[in-house]
Amino acid sequence: MSRTSPLNSWPLPITLAGLVFALSVPSTGMAATYPKASAVDGRLRYTSYHPDQVYNLQAAIGRALFIQFADGEEMERFYTGDSEAWEVGKHGNIIAIKPTAEVPDTNLIVSTSTGRIYTFDLSLNARAPMYGIRFSYPNEQRRATETATAKRELSASLDPHAQTQKNYRYAGAGAPTVQPAEIFDNGTHTFMRFPENTTFPSVFAIGPDGSETLVNKTVRDNWLILPAVGQEWRLRAGEAVMCVRNDAFAPSARDNPGETASPFIQRTAR
């Protein structure tokens, strides 16, 4: 008879169960990160902030270690597993920590004025202690860049002189005291220019039933900018009233640029 090895004699279900159990046990000590060393001096470190990241910091007895946050960000509270093992102080956006026990291994949790929470593992490394760690914030920097870009794009979208697509096919009738000197739309916004030193009228959108709805507007120099393109507007200032009609209005919201460059003039076929 052939001999069966002990491994092959194990029941298969138990072997699979043991394997699944081993894979399901979370690995400890693998998620924490060591800040990267500076190319100038390895005792100074850099890392990017993530709220779910634990950072390993290694110091030495008799040496202080600083942690630098974003400009204007200050520590509000800190918590440590051993309050007697480390000395913690702060100045502005910098905190300084110093081991004060022979075996100071513990953790440190810092909450700041921005609402961020930082988690550290603290330990000794007499041979290669860290002297400082500086945080960067790529996610916040990316959002700030996106916000700045969006603001620039919005500003450009509301600049009458920056528009490259202009529909001038408007006609109007009413009191000349509230008549725009120029009016066009770019497919998404309507731009009305008034003479210098003119009091801007209120602008109303006209519904299918003739009802009026006051429209929010942006003022730039002597321009009124409406956040929509309409078929008909009504301008009112006291008793003065003017009706303005968009003869190139496209209910489908597809752009229908004008064919003339003068306000209140239409091109007609002969």
Summary of the structure (lengths in Angstrom):
residues: 270
radius of gyration: 34.5
end to end distance: 109.4
largest distance: 114.0
contacts: 685
relative contact order: 0.12
helix: 14%
strand: 36%
